[in-house]
Amino acid sequence: MLSQTSEQQITTIPFFVSSGSTHLADIRFALGLSEDSLLDTKLSRIFPKSQIIWGKAMDSHPFILE
């Protein structure tokens, strides 16, 4: 489980085209990166011992535009 991993750093890259997706706030909340979610969520919070690095959504990345 992610909360029990011995890795020191975990990089997350949201697999969403738009950074405006409300799912991103839910995932950030579940990973312990924000104190609350924008909407009611059924996701449980985890408290990983590893540092979580949050990447950006794809938005208008050049590879998406091709």
Secondary structure, 3 states (H helix, E strand, C coil): CHHHCCCCEEEECCCCCCCCCHHHHHHHHHCCCCCCCCCCCCCCCCCCCCEEEECCCCCCCHHHHC
